[in-house]
Amino acid sequence: MKTASFKATIFSPCGTKSASAYGKVTLKTDGKVSISIDCRNQLPYRLRSLATKVANEIVESNFNHPAIIGEVQSTDTGILGLLTKETAQLKVELMNKTNEYATTSFAFCQESLPVVSTQLDAIAKTYYTARRNGESASYMMSEYKSLRSKFERMSNIVSGGLEKYVADQLKNAESHYTSSLSKLAMKIMQKGMDMTNFTLVSGYVGINLEMKMTDGVKTIKAWTIWAAEGSTLVSPHYRYLVK
């Protein structure tokens, strides 16, 4: 079980005023989430909704969230601790794949920018030529907007530099690992297994991790499925299937 106190803050449209709500969120060993919000000052609906949203984000992040105040209280590492240990190699593999993806993706963006820029100029010239000749050219606008969006995304990546891009992608990968593991732990705990007799065995089939868990009565299988390997547009990631 994990418990954390948190502070959720909402700002006025102009950003000059703010209001805060304080609360506590607990992830129980059965996978249920308990949220309590201090409402002594009759908080407005928007602020109470934000506090609830922040509390759920804290659980999704495995209690690694900037809104947390003080230390996280953990009375039992339980299934999450076991899963963290069993997926250590999976995390290493994810970070390695992400680093490789980020480096390749950055180079792809650098090489593609001049090409995309030329394509944008060509579409613009064709569009204005068609308009001058009284021809319909509205169909070109959707293509131009899509290509423009792609160009801007690549430009932002390249202008930030390789080091920043790699660091950002690794940070996203860390969040993916933590969030996926937390969700898996919750799914397993919701099965109502006897944690006093809980055992876990894991192994790899190719690149995918397979885990078998049992309490002597119930048996659960969980395994990963990787996606976007080798892509230069989408970072490598995986999801857990549970049966």
Secondary structure by P-SEA (a helix, b strand, c coil): cbbbbbbbbbbccccccbbbbbbccccccccbbbbbbbccccccaaaaaaaaaaaaaaaaacccccccccbbbbccccaaaaaaaaaaaaaaaaaaaaaaaaaaaaaaaaaaaaaaaaaaaaaaaaaaaaaaaccccccaaaaaaaaaaaaaaaaaaaaacaaaaaaaaaaaaaaaaaaaaaaaaaaaaaacccccbbbbbbbbcccbbbbbbbcccbbbbbbbbbccccccccccccccccc
